[in-house]
Each structure stands twice: as C-alpha cells, then as structure tokens.
Amino acid sequence: MKKRREKQGDVETLQAELAQVSSLILTTFQGITVEEDTRLRRAVQAAGGQYRVVKNTLAKRASAGTPAEPLLQNLTGMNSIAYTTSDPVALAKVLARVAKEVPAFQFKAGVVEGRVVSIEEIQQLAQLRSKDELIGKIIFLLQAPAQRMATALAGVSRNLAVTVNEAVKQNKFAQ
C-alpha cells in the first residue's frame, strides 16, 4: 500500500499532465484481460496519448483547476482515463477500435478542447479524418491548381515545338 507522500506525488504528477491535455476520455476497464490492457496501452501510446487506471479520489484531487475537472469530480466504479496533448481524433480512433474488439472496454464520457462530450460525440470524433490526413488533403488541394497550370503551360510550348518541327519537315520555311 502506498504511503501518503507517494500518493501526493501521484496526484501532483497527474495534475501536471492533466493541465496540458487537449482531450481526455473516461472509460471503464472492468473485465478486460491483461493482454488486452497491454495492447490498449501500446495503441494509445502509438497515437501520442497516455492511458492510466485512476482511483476516483486521486483523480478528483488531481483534476482540480484543469480542463478535466468537470469530468473527474463525481466518479464512481472502476475508471481509467486516456488523454493526449496532440490529436484528439487519433486517440478517439484507437479507443473506438479497442472498444469494438473488447466489449468490456466502454466509454463513459470525455473532454475535448475544454468541452465535455458524450459517448456519441466521441464515436463521431473517431469517424473523422486525423489531423495528418486533413493536412495532406489541404496540401494536395493547394498544389492541384499549380500542377494544372504547369501542365497547360508545358502543353503550349510542346505544341509549338511539334508545329515548328512539322513545318521544318515539310519545308515550309524554305525560300
């Protein structure tokens, strides 16, 4: 059993992490196996997030003054949290995939950009494209007109060269 000093250190560490989060998803983990939990933790870390099982009282204390405060104040039962400081869509996608594979793993609620969201909104968030996909699409759309213009301009000079070449072959420039 942890001593009071260790618990206070855990609260301070969690509070520092929660102060930085852009999104947090509250889940229940009761009934998942160790193997499933390990896969879940690795998937969340690969998406740039953190996953931890929290004690309700410690989570309540650690969330004071953070964006997660409204969500973590009145917890009951066994809870875990997944949070990220980067892309909330990537985290939601990973957790949604795990929830499909492991029926015991369920969403309770979440906080995205300081706003409390429901289970349905988390699932909608998981269906969005990730930040990287959207940036790639915007770059493609910005490059497309320039590529078309370059192709058109190259076509004009190419057509001129072909016309001049045909005229030379047919001795159109002979005097």
PyMOL commands that set and color helices and strands:
alter all, ss='L'
color gray80, all
select helices_A, chain A and resi 4-20+34-46+56-63+69-72+88-101+119-127+131-169
alter helices_A, ss='H'
color red, helices_A
select strands_A, chain A and resi 23-28+49-54+79-84+106-112+115-117
alter strands_A, ss='S'
color yellow, strands_A
deselect
rebuild
show_as cartoon
